[in-house]
Amino acid sequence: MTSDRTAPGAAAPTATYRLQLQPAFPFGAARDAVPYLASLGVSHLHLSPVLEAVPGSTHGYDVVDHSAVRAELGGEEGLRSLARAARDHGLGLIVDIVPNHMAVPAPERLNQPLWEVLRDGPASAYARWFDIDWGRHGGKVLLPVLGGPLGDKLAELRVEGDVLRYHDHEFPLRPGTEETPLPALLDRQWYRLGWWRLARTELNYRRFFTISELIAVRVEDPEVFAATHGKLLELVRDGVIDGLRVDHPDGLADPEGYLRHLDREVRAAAGGGRWTVVEKILGRGEPLPARWPVAGTTGYDALHHIDGLFVDPGGLEELTALYRAFAAPPEDLGGDWPATVRRAARRVVTHELAAEVERLTRSAVKICAADPALRDHAPWALRAAIHELLVRLPVYRPYVSPDAPAARTDAEMLTLAAEDARGAFAVPEEGRVVFTVRDAALGRLGDGPHHRDFCARFAQTAAALRAKSVEDTAFYRYAPLLSTAEVGGDPGHPAVSPAEFHAFAARLQADWPTTGTVLSTHDTKRSADVRARLAALTECPERWERLLVAVDAEVREAAPGSAAAPDAHLVWTAWQTAVGLGSADGERLVPALLKSVREAGLRTTWTEQDPAYEEEVAAYLKAGPCDPGHAAWAALGGALDGPARANALGAALLQLTMPGVPDLYMGTEHSYAALVDPDNRRPPEPRPELLAQLDARRGPDGPSAEKLLLTAAALRLRRRRPRWFGPSGAYTPLAAEGPAAAHCVAFLRTDGQGEGEDGGGGGGAVTAVTRLSRRLAEAGGWRGTALPLPPGRWRDLLTGRAAEGASPLGELFDQLPVALLIRN
């Protein structure tokens, strides 16, 4: 399967290190970190977007100019200087690219293509750049930027020359209208200024999810592709960029077509292919489309399988029962995962995505009006069918085009959804409309402009719905174990058995051997170490219950006017968040929990905030989990420390040695506890002195040093023995023997030829990790359980311990709960 994804000189990285660039951490700071990162053992730096973005942006996904490297980071010379420094140390650069959208900035002139469209309307040379429905609002682009209704804001608008100003916003005036009185002037523009609340129902340009400040770009147009990718391809041609991470391909009209176009252009620029991965969030059991010319995903599927190994199913059941008894959530508001997802999806598709659904409905009406056999499908029925189909899709989107038959999996998925959706109609004959919508979504009704529009936009809307309803709503409502509510995760079925993990890893090695793998990213809700600590709760649910009892008692005894908890859901999520973070850090907990309650939308939201409730939330947090002296902390004690350590080290070693290319998020080579953004986007603090001390075998002890030791050992081994871990390598599960065998996950990595790098027969590396360590201890420990090693004498790179034959795990893991062995 990988033959069309590799090319001469396009070797995949052995490991990448993600740097989140921002004004506080520009190219110069990244350049200063190069010697340390080279010593750590990665082969490539993985940079967040580098093109010109909104001033002050801490992430770079709000691009305003595709033709320039971001000046705030050091400009193009800064990037090229970083590339030269990286080359001098044997490193390459992987760059994150954003093909789906651009910013609608303030002032708007920062986005010059959009500025010209606003000035010149559909006649602009840039009008083809953006998905604008010019048939709406009298041929005007709705700009929902006003803080209130237009009538209340007229006095705040100012005309200055050929510019209309509203606070930080600037809008171009249509030539010849500069001297027109204000009310009439507004009517003569190619845009309509509106109250920000109109975006939900009236917006007539495609956006990123529900963010009106990000306008979607039509990269399916060859001219738009060329203009938006010219600088990137120049940097590829000049050897500055060695690989690409493609952000959010599911937002594109034709992801496969875009990726094939990108692959062609990269090959032409570089004289061969370059390693490329896509930020594709796969559902449970969903395969990555085999035809895509990429190395794989960015790795959230690996995150789910690794995390799941450290979740005790029995303990999770106990936690879930405790959660339902304590918080008493209704079934569809956090009590049951599938019901919670379905209700969240219904809310999002009828409210936040109402404008997108209306656009689909208009296209469907036009399709049906042109076909006598379909003409009697009423607009209300088409709209209802679109709603019912969208909320039933179990994955982000189908991948279909009117130009080719739909894949069997997509056709079956939409047919199952349609059959179920038909029951939502009281009149069976009217319910047949769902099959018309299904066929339109599958591209079966024709290839006219409205057919193509519907087919593409249905899939794009499905992706936005999935992201907003699952990741940004249901994840915050269903809270038995917060660590399972992670990008790419499945809170309804989070536990993964060793057999399931091995099967997944074997599939990666066979089908996508150079795919990306991750544990922490700029988008994860909680860093890997926070999730490792939370997963440990499934091994001691009774300790969690003890903490809740202590909290509940204190809340009931609170005097009037004190900071009592406003609701039980908050108590549960607040204390789990604090437990995962491992500290009572109010400066980080309060913003994270306020974001959590707004995303959950149970009592307050981003757009309908309840200030009184949010004040109660902040007051409770400061008096409760943010107080290090709070008596409830004692109920948990150090019960999580040991299991959390085993989970964190085990997850790290699995990611670094399983099939795929591991991507380390900045700082995660040490103990790294971070919450949702912006907490996880703090500039990194490289500690080269600690690595030097460990290399000299005089480093400090402790969790951070242990993790750094493990990370450096695994990364350096991958770099030294790439054939063991690369496309031609082999992955072989190893089974422990004895009463505690289920607590060990182990595998062998070799070059796939039965020989080592040196031509002898003894190459390879064995990874062995401990899972569910507290349950293991409660059962009496390893009790003679051993790991039969392949023939030869082996040495643990982490402890120096020698082993051979059936190695007793009690001895192998007596210093660390993990081992990385190579054959002497």
N, C-alpha and C positions, 0 to 999 in steps of 0.2 A: 504493500500500500504506500510505501514511502518513496517510491522511485521518482515521482514527479515533484517531490518536495525538497529534493536536495540537488546540489549542483557543484561542480568543481570549485573549490575555494570557499564553499559555503558551509563549512562545518558548523554544527550547532555549538552553542556555548556549553561548557561543562557546568557552569553555575553563574547566575547573575545576582547583582546587588542593587536593589531599588533605592534610588535617591530622589526624594521629593523636593524638587527645586522650587525656590521662592526667593523673594528679595532678601530674606534673612539667611538664605543658603544658596548663593548663586554659583555660577560655573567656577569661580575662583575657589570657593570653599570645597567644591567637589574635587577640583584639581589638587588641593592640599591633602585630601583624603586618599588619593590614588596610591601612594606607597603602602599605606596601611592595608587597603583593600586588596592590593596585589599580594601582600604578605599573608593575608587571611586565606587566600586560595581561590577567589572567584576568577572567572575568565573574562567577564564583561560587566560594565556598569550599565544599569538600567535606569534611564532618565525619564522623569515625568515630562509632559509636553514642553517643547523648547521654542515654539513659534510665538510671535507677539500676542500677548493676552491683555486682559483688562488690568490696568495699573493696580499693583498691590495684591493681585491674585496669589493665593497660597497653594494653588493646585495646577493652574495653567490650562484647564480644559475649556476656558472661556476665550477662545482664540478670536482675535480681531483682525489679524493680518497674516495671511499664509506666505507672504513673500519675504518676511523678515524674521530673523532670530530675535528672541525677546531681549530688548535693551536692558531691562531691569536685572537680567541675569548675567549681563556682560556682553551681550550682542554676539554676532557671528564670530568675531575674533576670539571672544571668550570661549565659545563652544569649540572652535578649532584648536585653541590652546589646550583645552581639556583633552581633546582627542589625541593631540600630540603627546601630552604627558601620559595618557593611558597607554599609547603605543610603546612609549619608552619603557613601560613596566609590563609589557606583554598583555595588555588588556584592550578589549574592544568596547564599542558603545552600542547599546540597544536603546531606541528612542520610541516613546509613546506617541502615537499619532491620533488625531481626532477628526475623522472624515465626516462625521454625522452632523455637526452643528458649529455655529459661531455665536459669539456673544451679541446681544443687543445692549451695548454699553451706554453709560452716561459719562460724558457726552457721546451722542450717537455718531459723531463724525469720526470717532476712533475706528469704526467699522466702515471703511470707505465704500466697499461694494453696496452695503445696505444704505449708506448715506445717499448714494447716487440713485438707488431705486426709490427712496423716499422723495427725492427731488424730481425725478423724471418719470416715475411711474412705470407702467408696463413697456414703455418704449425704451427704457434704460437698457444699456448693453449688459447690465448685471441682473436684469429681471429674471433671467433663466436660472440664476444661482439658487433661488429660494422657492420653496413650496408655498406659493401665495395663491389663494383662491380669489382672483380678481372679480369674480362674479358676485361676491359678497360686499356689502356696505357701499354700494354704488361705485365699485371699482377702487376702493380705498383700502389701505392696509390699516387694520386696527392696531393702535399702539396703546395698550392698557397701562399707562404710566402715571396717571393722575391719582393723587391721594384722596380724592373724593369726586362726586359727580362734576361734569364739566361746568355746569352752571355755577357751582360753588367755587370753581378754580379759575374762572376767566380773569379775575383781577391779578392772578399770579403769573399770567402769561405776558411776555415782553417780546416785542419785535425790535431787533437790532440789526439794521442793514438787511442782509439776505438770510437772517437766521431768526427762528422763533425759539425763545428760551422759556424753560420751566424749571426753576431751581438748577440742579446739576445737568439737566437734559438740554440738548440743543437739537433742533430739527431744521433741515434745509427748507427754504421757501421755493415754491415752484416759480421759475423765472417769469417775471412780469406781474407777480402778485404782491410785491413788496410794499406798495403804497395803498393797498386795499385795507379798509377798516377791519378791525380784528374779527368780528363775527363772520363777515363775508370772506375774509382771508382764510379762516379755518375751513370753510366749505370748498375753497378752490384748491386745496392741497391734495396730494396723492395719498395722504394718510389721514386717519381720524384719531385724534387724541381722545382717550377714554379713561374712565375710572378703572382702577386695577381690578376691581371685582368683575368686570365684564369679560375678562379673559376666559373664565370657566365656560361660558356659553357662546361667546361672540367671536372669539379669536379666529382669524382667517389665514394664519400661517402655521405651518407645521413646526413644532418645537421639540425640545428634548424633554421627554416625559411630560411633566406638567409645569415646566419652568419656562415662563414666557420670556425671560431674559436670555434664553438660548434659542436661536432660530435655526431650523434645520437647513442643511445644504444639499443640493441635488447633484451629488457626485456621480450619479449615473449618466449625467450629460458629459460627453467627452471634453467639451471646452471647459466646463467647470472643474472636472477632474484635473485637467492640465494646469489650470490656474492655481488650484488649491494644493497641488502636489509638486509644483515646479521646484521650489526651494528644497524640499525634502529629497527629491530625486537628485538634485545637484549635490547635496551633501552625501548621498549614497555613492554617486559617481566619483566624488573626490575622496572616498574612503573614510569620511568622517563618521558615517553611520554604518554599522555592520548588521543590524537587524531591526525589526519593527514589532511593536505591540500595537495592535489595532483596537482602539476603544470602541465599544458598543456597536458591533456590526449589525445587531438586530434592529437598529434604527434605520438601516438603509433600505431602499426600495428593492434592491437585488443584491444581497450580500455575496452570493457566489460570483455574480458578474463583476462586482466591484473587486473582489479578491483576485479574480483572474486578470482583470485589467491592471491591478497593482503589481501582480507577479510579473506580467509582461514588461511593464515599465521598469521595474527594479532590475530585471534580468538585462534589459537593454542598457540601462545606466551603468550597471556594475559588471557586465560581462558574465553574469551567472546569478543564480538565485541567492537570496539571503534569508536567514532564519526569521520566520514570522509567526507570531501567535496572535490569537484573537480573544478578546474578552467576551467569551460566550459562556453564559450561565446555563449549564445543562440540568434538566430535570432528572428525577430518579429514573435510571435506566435509559435515558435519552442518549443516543449516540451523536457525536459530532458528524455533520454531513461529510461523507467519505470523499466527495468530489472537490471539496475546498482545497485549494493549493496552499496549505499552511502546515506548520509543524504540529499544531494542536491548539489547545486553549491556554489561557493564562493560569489555570490550575485550581479553580474553585472546586472542581470535581474531586481532585486529590485531597483538598482540605477536608471535605466531608468524609471521605473514607478514612483518613487518618484520625480525625477527631472521634469518629464513631467507635474506634477500637477502645477508647478509654471511657466509654459510657457503660455503666453496669445496667443492663436492662431491668433487673429486679429492683434495684435502687431507684431507677427512673420511674417505675410504676408507683413506688411508694411516694416519691416526690410529687408526682402528678396527682395522686389521691390527696396528699396534704394541701396542695395548691387549690384543688377544687373545694376542699372543705374550708380552707382559710379565706380565700378570696371570693369564693362562691360566684364565679363569673357565669353569666348565661352561656348556653352551649355555643352560640354563634358570636359571642364577644369574648372569647378566650377559654371557654370550657372544653371545646372540642376543636382540634386543629382543622379538619376539612370544613366544618361548618363555619369556623372563624374566617378561613380563606374565602369561602363563597360569599359571606356577607360583606367582607371588605371589598371584594371584587365588584359586587353590585353597587356599593356606595361610590367607588371610584369611577365606574363606567357611566353612572348616571349623573355624577356631579363633576368631579375634577376633569373627566375626559368628555364632558357633554359636547364641547365644540367639535372634538374629533369624531364622535359618533354622528353628529349632525352632518358632517362632511361625507361620511360613509353613506348615510341615508340619502342624501341628495344624489350621490352617484348611483346608488341602487335604484332609486326612482327613475332616473334617466335610462338605465339599462332596461328596466321593466317596461317603460313607456314605449321603447323602440321594438318590443316583441309582443305581438298580440296574445301569445300564449301566457305571458307573464303580466299583462297590463292591469289585471285586477288585484294585484297585491298593493294594498293601501300603504301609504307612507308610514302610518302608525305601526302596521304589522311588520314592515321591513325594519323599522327602528327597534321594535321589540325583539325580532329575530336576531338582529345584530347583537343586542344586549345579551340575549340568552346563549348565543353561541360563544361569545367572547368570555363570559364568566365560567364556562365549562372547559376551557382549554387547560390541560395540565402542564403545559410547557410554555416557554416564552412566545413562540410563534411557529407557524408553518413556513416552509420555504417553497414557494410556488411561483409560477410564471405562466401567462397565457401562451408562451412560446413552446412549452413542453408539457407532457403529462405530469401530474403531480406524483411525487413519490408515494409509494404504497402506505408508508407510515403516516404521512400527512393526510392522505385521503381517508384512511381508517380513523384517525383521530377526529377529524371534522365530521365524519359520518356518525360516529358514536355520540359526539356532542349534539349533532342535529337530532338524532333519534331521541335523546334525553330532553332536549329543548322543546320538542314538539308538544310534550305534555304540559308546557306552561301556557298553552292556548286553550281557552274554554271550548272553542269550536274547532273540531278536528280538521275541517276543510281549510280554515284559516291557518292552522298550524303547519300546513304544507309549505308555507313561506320559508321555513327554516332550511328546507332543502334547496330552495332557490338561492338563499344567501350562502349556503355551503358551496354550491356550484360556482357562484360568483367569486368566493374566496379561493376556490381551487382553480380559477381561470378557465372554467369549462363553458362559459356562456358566450365567448367571443373574444376578439382581440382589439376592439375599438378603444378610443381614448378613455371612455368611462369604465370599460371593463378593466383596462390596465390600472386605472386610478384606484378602483375598488380593490383589486387583487393586492396591489402593493400596500395600500393604506390599511387594509384589514390586518395584514401581518404586522405592520408598524404599530398600529394601535394595540394589537394583542401584546406586543412586547412592552409597551408603556404600561398597560394595565397590569401585567404580571409583576413588573418591578414595583409599581406603586402600591398594589394591593397586598402583595406578599412581603417583600423586603421592607417596605416603608410603612406598612400598617399592621398586618397580621403578626409579623415578627415581634411587634411591640405589645400586642394584645394577648398572645398566648405565651405564658411565662413560667411554666413549671421549671424549666432549666434554661436559663438565658443563653448559655453557650451553644445550644443547638439552633438558635435563631440567627444563623450566620449565612452570608451570601453563598448560594449554592447548596445550602443545607436543607434538611427535611425534618422539621421539628416533630412531625407526626411519626417518623420512623428513623430516629437519629443513630441508634446503636448499630455497629458494624461488627460482625464476627470475624475472627481471623481468616476463616475460609472465604468470606466475601471480600476481604481486603486482598488476599492472595489472588483471587480471580480477577479483581479489578486491575491489580498491578500487572498480571500476566497479559491482560488485554492491552494495556498501555504499551508494554514491550513489543507485542505483536503488531499493533496497529498504529500507535502514535508514540514511538520510542523517544522522540525529542520534544514532546509536548511540555508545556510549563507546569510546574507544581508550586503551590504557595501554602503558607500557613497564616501570614499576616500581610495585609496590603493597606493602601490608603483608603480603601472602601470597607474593610471588615468592621463589623460593629464593635468587636473586642479583639485585642491582640491574642496571639496563640497562648501566651502564658496566662492571660486572664481566663481564657476558655479552659486551659488545663486545670486551673484551680477550681473553677466552677464544676467541671466534670467530676472532680473528686467528691462533690456532694452526693453523687449517686452511690458512693461507697459508704457513706455515713449519714443517711437521711435522718437518723434519729438525732444527730447533733444539730442539724438544721432545724428540726422540730423544736429542739430545746431553745435555740435562739429565738424562734418565733414566739414560743410561750413567754420567754422573758420580755420580748418587745411588747407583746399583747398586754401583759400584766402592767407594764409601765404606762402604756397608752390609756388603759382603763382607769389607772390611778392618777392620771394627769389632772392637775387642778384646772378649773375654768380659766380660759385665756392663755393656757400654755400651748406649746406647739404639738398638739395631738395630730395623729395622722389623718389626712382628709379621706382616705379610702384604703381598703385592704390590698388592692392591687398595687398601689404605690408602696406600701410597706414591704410587700414581697419583692418587687423589682428593685426598690432602693437598697434593701439589705443584701440582695444577691449581687447587685452591682458593686457595692462596697466590699463584700467578701471576695469577689473576683479580683478587684483592684488590689486588695490586701492592705488597704490603708484608709484612714478617715480623712481623705484629702478633699475638703470642701470646694476648693477652687476648681477641681476637676469633676467632682460628683454632681454638684448643683447644675452646671450647664448640661451635663450628659443626661441627667434625669428630667430636666425641663424639656430637652429635645425628645426624650422618650415619651413623655405624656402627651406632647403635641403630636408626635407621629402616631401614637395609639388612637388619638382622637376620641377618647372616651369622655373626657370632661373639658378638654381644651384642644384647640388645633392651631396650626400656623396662621390660618386666615380668620378664624373665629376664636381668638384668645379670650380666656376667662381670667382676667388679672387677679381677682380675689382667690381663685383656686390656685393659681401659680404661686401667689404669695404664701398660701398655706403649704404648698409643696416645698418651697425653699425654706420656710421656717421649720418644717418637720425634719428636713434633711440636716439642717444645721444643728438641731437639738438631738438628732438620732444618730444615723450612721456617720455623720461628719464629726461627731464628738468622740475622740479617741478614748475618753474615759467612760463612755457609755457602758453600763453594766451588761448589756446584751452581748458585747464582744466577748466577755468571759465565757459565755455559754458555748462558744465555738472553740475557744482556745487555739491550740496548735494542731487541731485534728486534721487540717487540710495540708499542712506543710509537707509531710512526707509523700503522700499521694500526688500532690501537685508537682513536686520535684520530679517524681517518676514519670508523670504524664508529660511534663514539659520536655524533659530530656528524651523520652521515648518518641514523642511526636517529631522533635527536631531531627533525630537520627533517621527515622523512617523517611522523612521528606528528603533528606540529603543523600540517601542511598537507594531509594526505590526508582523504578523507571521514570524517565522524564528529566527535565532540566530544572533544578531547584532555583527559585527566586527568593532571596532573602530581603526582607524589608529592612530599611535602615534601623540599626540599633538592635535588631533581634538576635544578633550573635551573642548578646548578653541577656540577662533577665530583662524582660521588656513588658511592662504592664501599661497598656493604653486602652482607652475607651474610644467611642465613636468620634468621627471627625467633628471639630478640628483638633481634638486631643491627640489623635494619632498622626498629626502632621507637624508636630513640633520638630524643629531642626535637630538632626542627630548630633551626638557628641562622641566622635571616634575616640577610642582609648588605646592607641598603639602601644603605650607603655605596658599595659596589662598583657597584651599578646606577647610582647618581648620578654616579659617576666616569665610567662608560662613556657615559652620556648627555651628559656634558660633554666627551666625546672626550679624556679624560685618564686613562682607566682603565688598569689593569695588563694585561700580556700573560699568556699561559698558557692551558692547557686550560679551567680553570674560568671565566675571563673570556670565552673564546671561546663556551663553551656558554651563558653568561648572555646574551651579546650576541645570539646566534642565537635563544634562547628569547624574549627580550623583543621582538625584531623581529617574529617570527612571531605571537606572541600579540597584540601591538598591531595588527598588520595584520588579523588575524581580527576583532578588536573594531571596527576602523575600517571594514572591508569585509565585513560578515557575509553579504551575498548571494553573494559569491564562494565561501564555504565552507559555506553552509547548505543546507537541503533543496531550494531551487530552483536551486542552483548546478550547475555542470557540471565533470566530470573528464575530461580529455583526455590520454592518454599522448603523450609526445613521444619520438621515436627519434633517437638520435645517429647520425652517419654517419662511418664510418672504421674503421680496423683495431681500435680499442679501444672500439667502440661498446657492447659488452656490459658495460663497466665503469661506465657511466653509467645512472642511473635518473632519469627526468625526467617531469614532467607539468604541465599547465596547469589552473588553477582560474579559472573565470569565473562570472558570474551566471547563466549558462544561457540568456540572451536575446541574446547576441552584442553586448551593450553593457556599458559600465562603470557604476559607481554614479553618475557625473556626467552620464549620458545620452549621452555620446560613445561611439564605437565602440572605444575603446582600453583598456577595463578588463581586469583579470586579473593573476594572479601565476603565475610559473613557479618550480617547485622542481626543482633539479638536485643530485644527490648522487653521490659516488664510491663504488663498491663494489669489494671485493677489490683494494685499493690496492697492496699489496705485489706481487701477481701482475702488476698493471699496470706497476709500476716494473721488474720483472724482464723484462717483454716489451718494454721500451724506452719506456715512457710513452705519452702520448696520440698521438704520431706523426701529427699533423694531424687527428685526430678532432674533429669539430665538432658542435654542437647547433643545428640549424636552429630559430630562434625565430620565433614568429608575427610578422606585420608590425608595424613600429613600432620606436621606440627604447626600450630597456630599461635599468633601473638596478638593480644588486645592492644590496639594503638592508643587507647585511652588510659590504661593502667599499666601496661607492660606485662601483664600476666600471660604465661604460656598455657596452652591447652591443647589437648588432642583426644581423639576417640569420643566416648560419651562423656562430655564435660559436665560435671555437677553444677547446676545453676546456682546453688547456694554459694559455691566458691566463685563462679564466674561473675556473679553480681554482688560480691561482698563489699565492694567499694563504691560502685556506681550501679544504678538499676538498668544500665545499658552496656552493650559491648560492641566494638567494631574490630573484628579480627581479620588479619591477613595471614597467609601461609608463609612460614619462614622459608 
